[in-house]
Amino acid sequence: MLGKVAQNIALLVVVLLVTGIAIQLADDKVLSARGGYTQEKSITDMIKGVKHYVEFSVGLFDKDKNGTIVEIEYNGTTYQYYYPPPREIFIEWLKITPEKCIAITISILLLSMAIIFPLGLYWGLKAGHKGGIPDRILLLLAPVFSGFPGWFWGLMFLWVLWWRFDIGTISYINHIQKAEAHGSVGLVDHLVGLLIPVLALTFANITIYAFNVRNLVKQEAHEGYFLVDVLKGLPDRKIRRKLLRTVFPAFLTFTSYNFLNLMINEMAIEKLFDVPGIGYVLSRSVGKYFVRTAEGTWTQQFYFFGEGIFFVALVMTILYFINSTVMEALYLRLDPRREVHEEA
């Protein structure tokens, strides 16, 4: 277990290092496209740039850090420039604290998984064990659902629930602001604002999870112990419970590997419904705008906030590390044979 944790930590460091270097290269490209001056960077410069990104991300949670004032003299005149701390930049930019930003993303993931896990397991067990109508429906829907991203189902729920029946909201931020204008914001207001995003993420993944469980159960159905239980005449409830114990470790492995896909879908849905999570931060970190030139025409400019992009990557890798570690611990507890095989 400790070896797996160390492996995950090493992977986290490598991913962040590569991501930080890639962000710097992209930042130079954007600066060059805007006519700015860029110079070739060495590996040492790149590592220093990654260090700056890490310090900025850590500084987002430092509530006591103050900004700095820099004085510059030019033509006999002294100018003062104020450089705000990272947390002040983040809050002024997104109108939300980084803690709330991460909490919203985690809340959507947890609410969705709380629905996906039990329903996906139940549907997959029933379809894999007995077949019949649940299995036929699952075989019909699995290719369809795996071919459409989460935001597609978000648009579908938007049309069905919000436009047709006035349930939920199209913008989480606007919904919370309206609630604040009419009084205090309660738990119900947040749940209403997150209703369609959670349903979209759940709807996009529940069939995929159920199909995976169904395939695992079908594989176990060829084992000798399963045939013995059937010949003994054990009730279906007991057989499914035994099947669940058998396939659950493999299901946890699938869940761990699929976590990034789930998170990416969640980030796209955040952008679609104005939910200020890490996906919203990513969408606000890169884009384009138009400025008026001296000739009176309009020209397109790009903006690229590398520190914000790295913050998103850092949160994603940490969440993946936590998910992978927890799933690995559960796996070893449910199936200790794996640890024995790895030691051998």
N, C-alpha and C positions, 0 to 999 in steps of 0.2 A: 504493500500500500504506500509506504514512504517513497519507494522508488517511482511509483506512478505519479505521486505528487511532485517529486523533483523533476520528473520528465515534463509535466504540465507547466511548471514554473519556467523551465528552460525554453519550452516552446513559446510561452508568453513573452519572454524577453526577446527572443529572435523575431517574433511577429511584430512586436512594437518597434524594434530596431529597423526592420525592413520597411515597415509602414512609415516611420518617421523620415527615412531617406527618400522614399517615393513621394511623400508630401512635399519635401524640399525641392525635388526635381520639378514637380508640377507647379510649385510656387514660382520657380525661376521661369518656367515656360509662360506663365500668365504675365509675369512682370515684363518679359521680353516682348510679348504680344502687345502690351500697352506702351511700348517704346521706352521702357526703363532700362537701366544699366544692370547687367548681370555679369558675374565672373565665375570661372570654373572653380568648383570646390573640391578640396581633397577629402579623403575618408575621415581625417581628423575633424575637418570643418563640419562634415555631415553628422558625425557623432556629437559634436558640440550642439548642432542644431536639434538633434533628438533630445539632448539633455535640456535644452531650452523648452521644448514642447512638454517634457515631463514636469519641469518646474512650474510651467504655466498651469498645467492640469492640477498639480498638487496645490498651487496657490489659489485655485478656485474655492477651496474649502477653508482658507485662512481668513477668518472674519476680522482679525486684528491687524492685518497688514495694511499699511497706509501707502498712498501714492508718493511719487517723488517729483520734486520741482527742479528743473534744470535751467540754469541761466546761460544765455548765449549772447555775446557782444557782437554787434554788427554795425559798422559805420558810426562808432561812438555811442550807440544805443544798446541798452541791455534788455533783452527779451527773456521772459520767463515762460517755460513750457511745463505743463502739468502732465505727468504720465500716471494714469490711474492704475491701481493694482488689478490683477487678473479677475478677482471676484466682482469688482465694480464694473469692469468691461463687460463681463458676462451678463450681469443683472441689467445693466443699461441697454444692452443689445437685445436680450430676449425677454426682459421683464419677468424673469423667474429665477429663483436660486438654483444652483446646480444640484443641490440635494433633492429639491422637489422634482426637477427634471428626471433624475435617475429613478426616484420613487414612482413617478407616473409610468415609466417604461416597465419597471418591475411589476407594478400593479396590473397592467394589461396582460403581461406574460403569465402571472400567477392566476388571474381570473380565467384566462383562456385555458390554461393547463388543468385547472380545477374541473372544467367541463370536459375537455378532450380526454383526459386520462380515464375516468370511470366509464364514460359512454363508449370510447374507442375500445377499451378492454372488453366491455360487455358485448358489444356488437361483434367484435372480432372473434370472441370465444364462441358465441352462439352460431355464427356463420361457419367457423372452422369445424365445430363439433358436429352439428346436425345438418348443416347445409340448408337446403330449402329456400324459402323466399328471402330471408335475410342475406343468404350467401349470393343469390342471384342479383339482388339489389346492389350489394357491395361490389360484385364483379362488374356490374354495369356502370356504377358511379366512380369507381376508383380511377379509371383512365381519364374520365372527364375532369375530375377534381384535381388530379395531378398535373393537368395541362393548363390550368388557370391559376394565376397568382392571387394572393390574398386581396389586393386592392380591387380586383374584378368583383369579388363577392361583396366588398365594401360598397361598391357602386350599386349592386343589386339590392342590398339591404337599404341603402339610401333611398332608392326609388320606392321600394315596397313599404318600408316603415315610416320614413320621414315624409316623403312627398305624398304618399297615398293615405296614410293613417295618422300623420303628425306625431309619431313616436320617435324619441331620440332627438338628435340634433346634427346639423351638418358641420358645425364648428364648435369644438370643445371650448376654445378660448372665449368666443362670443357668448356661449351659454353661461360660463362661469362669471363673465363680466356683467351680464344681465342679472344673474342671481345676486351678485354683490351690490348692484344698484338698487335692488328691491329689498335688501336686508343682508343677513349673514348667509354664508355658503355652508351647506350641510353635506353629509355623506350622500344623501339621495341625489343632490345636484351633481356631484362627481360621477355617481353611477349612471345617471341619465346621460351625461356627456360622454361616457365611455361605453354606452350600451352597444351602439352600432359597430365601433371598432373591435370590441371583444367578440361580438357575434360573427363579424367577418373573419377574424382570425381563427375562431373556433370552427366555423363552417368550412374554411379552406383546408383545415388539417385533420379534422376528426375522421374523415373517410380514409385518409392516408394511414393514420395510426391504426384504425380498425383493420384495414387490408393487411398491414404488416403482422398484426396479431393473428389474423385468419391464416396466413401462410405458415406462421410458426406452429399453430395448432395442427394444421394439415400434415406437417412434417412429423409431429409427435404422434399423430394417429397411426403411423406405421410401426411404432415401437411395440414391443411385446407386452409391456405392462398395461398399455391401453387396451389391447385385445383381451387380456385377462380380466380387467375391470368390467369390460362389456359382457364377457361370458359369465361373470359372477352375478350379473344383473344389478349392478350398483345404480342408484338413481343418477339421473343426468346432473343434478346439482352437485353431487359429490365428485363425479367425473370431471366436471368443469373446474371445480375447486382444485383438484389435483393437476389438471392441465394448466391452470393459472400459475400455480407454484412452479411448474416446470418451465413454462415459456417466459415468465416474468423477468428473469435475468437477461435473456436475449432482448426482450422488449426495452429494458433499461438501456442496453447498449445502443439500440436504434434511437431511443430518445436523446441520448447524449450526442450522437452524431448529427441528429436532425435539429439540434438546438439552434445552430447558427441560421439555418434556413427559416426556422420559426421566428427568430429575432429580426431577420432581414424583412420578412413579410410584415412584421409588427412595425418596423420603422417606416415602411412605405405607407401603411395605414395611418400612422401618426401624421405624415405629411398631408395625406388626403383629407383628414378630418381636423386639422389644426390642433393636434394634441402636442403640447410642448414637452416631448420626451427627447431622447437622444436622436431619434430619426428627424425630428423637427430641427434640432441643432445642426445636423448634417445638411439639411436642405437650405438652411440659412447661412451656411458657411461658404457656399459657392454659388455663383449665379452671374447674371449680367444686368447692366443698366445702361441708360442712354444719357449722354451729355451733349450740351449745345456747344458747337464750335464757334470760333471767331467769325467765320463766314456766314453764320446763321443756320447752318445745317446741324443735323443730329448724327452722332456717331455712337457706335456700340462699344461699351467697355465691360471688362470682366472684373469681378472681385473674387478673391480667394483667401479665406481665413484659415491658414494651416493649423493654428492652435486649436480652433474649434473642431476641425476634422480629426486631429490627433486625440482630442478629448473623447470623441465618440469611439474611436478605435480602442482607446484605453478601457473605456467602460465595457465595450463588447468583449474584449479579451478577458477582463476580470470576471464578468458574468459567465463566460464560457468556462473559465477555470473553476469557478465555484460549482457550476452545474456538473462538469466532468468529475470533479472530486467527490461530490455527493453521490452521483450515480455509481462511481467506482466503489465507494464504501458500501452502498446498498447491494451492489452486485456480489461483492465478496461475502457479505453477510448472508445473502440468500443462496449463494453457490460457492462455498469455501473451496471446492475442488480446484477452482481456477488458480487460487493463490498457491496451492500445493503443486500444480503443474508448472507454474512460473518459477517456483523455487527449484524444482527438479531440473 
